[in-house]
Amino acid sequence: MTLAMASFALFLCANIAHAFEDSMAQRTRACTACHGAQGKAGPDGYYPRLAGKPAGYLYNQLVNFREGRRQYTLMAGLIAPLSDAYLQELAQYFSALDLPYERPQRATGSEAELARGRTLAMRGDPAKRLPACIQCHGEALTGVAPNIPGLLGLPRDYLNAQLGGWQTGQRQARAPDCMARIAKNLDAADVSALAQWLSAQALPASTKPATRLPPRQAQWPDIACGSAP
């Protein structure tokens, strides 16, 4: 065998071994085809980031797709044959990835709209029975482990679509479905204001989820969530 042939044979074997590599990175290629390399988010604004999200949240969403609480045929089909234990493995894998975020989107809303979005996120609106987003999603809005996702670093179109999904029932969670109740108290202007403001915020130095909820303020109602007990 010539040196060239030997080199080609080694190259071919290495690539065949890589193709059949049994690793989570290899197994999750069906996920990253839509959600971007290593789950950093898809380029179209509708496939959200998976990397670094709380493992309990990721697991709950996989179960919600499998059990029909979230409606997306492709996801339901991919997950249908998978066991709870394997879904936990997937959730733990993506949760452990620590990757940089893309730059936030440029805000296109008016100053008044952005101010309303900030108010809803940081203080809520007691008159409309809307708690501040930070009550559940953490003071830095990077989520709270193990079950509550961050709201920063998400595209405006995705935020609009998910809040709309909660309002119409296309997206659901285990009862009591706290987000459905909150979303139905938002009008169209509030949804747009939140999506505009959240998507334009820079990520803090630490993007990891908080380990505990912030103290509950008196003006915020107590919230029972089946997916985040």
C-alpha positions in Angstrom: 0.0 0.0 0.0 1.4 3.4 -1.0 1.7 6.2 1.5 -1.1 8.1 -0.3 -3.4 5.1 -0.1 -2.6 4.6 3.6 -3.3 8.2 4.4 -6.7 8.1 2.5 -7.6 4.9 4.4 -6.9 6.5 7.7 -8.9 9.6 6.7 -11.8 7.4 5.6 -11.8 5.4 8.9 -11.7 8.6 11.0 -14.7 10.0 9.2 -16.7 6.8 9.4 -15.9 6.6 13.2 -17.1 10.3 13.5 -20.3 9.5 11.6 -21.1 6.7 14.0 -19.8 8.4 17.2 -22.2 7.7 20.0 -22.3 11.0 21.8 -25.0 13.5 22.9 -23.6 16.0 20.4 -24.2 13.5 17.6 -27.5 12.3 18.9 -28.9 15.8 19.2 -28.2 16.7 15.5 -31.9 16.4 14.9 -32.4 19.2 17.5 -29.6 21.4 16.3 -30.8 21.2 12.7 -33.5 23.7 13.7 -32.3 25.2 17.0 -28.8 26.1 15.7 -25.4 24.7 16.3 -25.2 23.5 20.0 -28.7 24.8 20.5 -27.6 28.5 20.2 -31.0 29.3 18.4 -32.2 29.0 14.8 -31.5 31.9 12.4 -35.2 32.6 11.6 -36.3 33.9 15.1 -38.8 31.1 15.7 -36.5 28.3 17.0 -35.4 29.4 20.4 -32.1 28.9 22.2 -31.7 25.6 24.2 -28.2 26.0 25.5 -28.0 27.0 29.1 -31.7 26.9 29.8 -32.8 25.3 33.1 -32.9 21.5 32.8 -36.3 21.2 34.4 -37.8 23.7 32.0 -36.4 21.9 29.0 -37.6 18.6 30.2 -41.1 20.0 30.9 -41.3 21.4 27.4 -40.3 18.1 25.8 -43.0 16.3 27.8 -45.5 19.0 26.9 -44.8 18.5 23.1 -45.1 14.7 23.6 -48.4 14.9 25.5 -50.0 17.5 23.2 -49.9 20.5 25.5 -47.7 22.3 22.9 -48.7 22.0 19.3 -45.9 21.3 16.7 -46.2 18.2 14.6 -42.4 17.9 13.9 -41.5 18.1 17.6 -44.2 15.7 18.6 -43.1 13.2 16.1 -39.4 13.4 17.1 -40.2 13.0 20.8 -43.0 10.4 20.7 -40.8 7.3 20.9 -38.5 8.7 23.6 -38.6 7.7 27.2 -38.8 10.1 30.2 -35.2 9.1 31.1 -33.9 10.0 27.7 -35.8 13.3 27.7 -34.0 14.0 31.0 -30.7 13.3 29.3 -31.4 15.7 26.5 -32.5 18.4 28.9 -29.4 18.0 31.1 -27.1 18.0 28.0 -28.4 21.3 26.6 -28.7 22.9 30.0 -25.0 22.3 30.7 -23.9 24.1 27.5 -22.4 27.5 28.4 -22.2 29.5 25.1 -22.2 33.2 24.4 -25.4 34.9 23.3 -25.9 36.9 20.2 -26.2 40.7 20.4 -29.8 41.8 21.3 -32.1 43.0 18.6 -32.4 46.7 17.9 -35.7 48.0 19.4 -38.2 49.3 16.8 -41.0 50.4 19.1 -41.7 53.9 20.3 -40.3 55.3 23.6 -43.8 54.9 25.1 -44.0 51.3 24.0 -40.6 50.4 25.4 -41.4 52.2 28.7 -44.6 50.1 29.0 -42.6 46.9 28.3 -40.1 47.8 31.0 -42.9 48.5 33.5 -44.6 45.2 32.8 -41.3 43.3 33.1 -40.0 45.0 36.2 -43.1 46.1 38.1 -46.1 44.5 36.6 -49.6 46.1 36.5 -51.7 45.3 39.6 -54.8 46.9 38.1 -54.7 44.2 35.4 -53.6 41.5 37.7 -50.3 41.2 35.9 -47.3 40.3 38.1 -43.9 41.6 37.1 -42.0 39.1 34.9 -39.1 39.3 37.4 -41.3 37.7 40.1 -41.0 34.3 38.4 -38.2 34.7 35.8 -35.7 36.2 38.2 -34.5 39.7 39.0 -32.0 39.5 36.1 -34.6 37.8 33.8 -32.2 35.0 33.2 -34.6 32.4 34.7 -34.6 30.4 37.9 -33.4 26.9 38.2 -34.6 24.2 37.8 -37.9 25.0 36.0 -38.2 28.7 34.9 -36.6 30.0 31.7 -34.9 33.3 31.1 -36.6 35.9 28.9 -33.5 37.7 27.7 -31.8 36.7 24.5 -35.0 35.7 22.8 -36.1 37.1 19.4 -39.0 39.5 19.3 -40.9 37.3 16.9 -40.6 34.3 19.2 -41.8 36.2 22.2 -44.8 37.5 20.3 -45.6 34.0 19.0 -45.3 32.4 22.5 -47.4 34.9 24.3 -50.0 34.6 21.5 -49.9 30.9 21.9 -50.6 31.1 25.6 -53.6 33.4 24.8 -55.1 31.1 22.2 -54.4 27.8 24.0 -52.0 26.6 21.4 -49.3 26.5 24.1 -50.3 25.0 27.4 -48.6 23.6 30.6 -49.5 21.4 33.5 -52.4 22.7 35.5 -52.5 25.2 37.1 -51.3 26.9 34.0 -50.1 30.1 35.4 -48.7 31.6 32.1 -52.0 31.0 30.3 -53.8 33.0 33.0 -51.2 35.8 32.9 -51.0 36.0 29.1 -54.8 36.3 28.8 -54.7 39.5 30.9 -52.3 41.0 28.4 -53.8 43.0 25.5 -52.2 43.2 22.1 -50.4 46.4 22.9 -48.9 44.8 26.1 -47.7 41.7 24.2 -45.9 43.9 21.6 -44.4 46.2 24.4 -43.0 43.2 26.3 -41.6 41.6 23.1 -40.0 44.9 22.0 -38.4 45.6 25.4 -37.2 42.1 26.3 -35.7 41.4 22.9 -33.7 44.6 23.0 -32.1 44.1 26.5 -28.4 43.2 26.8 -27.6 40.1 28.7 -25.9 40.5 32.1 -22.4 39.4 32.8 -23.7 36.1 34.2 -26.4 34.6 32.1 -27.0 31.6 34.3 -30.4 31.1 35.9 -30.8 32.2 39.5 -31.0 29.6 42.2 -34.0 31.1 44.0 -36.9 33.3 43.3 -36.8 36.9 44.4 -38.8 37.9 47.5 -42.5 38.3 46.7 -43.7 41.9 46.7 -47.0 42.6 48.5 -48.6 44.0 45.3 -47.9 40.9 43.3 -50.4 38.1 43.6 -49.2 34.7 44.7 -48.9 32.4 41.6 -49.4 28.6 41.5 -47.7 26.9 38.5 -48.0 23.3 37.8 -44.8 23.2 35.8 -42.8 25.1 38.4 -43.9 23.8 41.8 
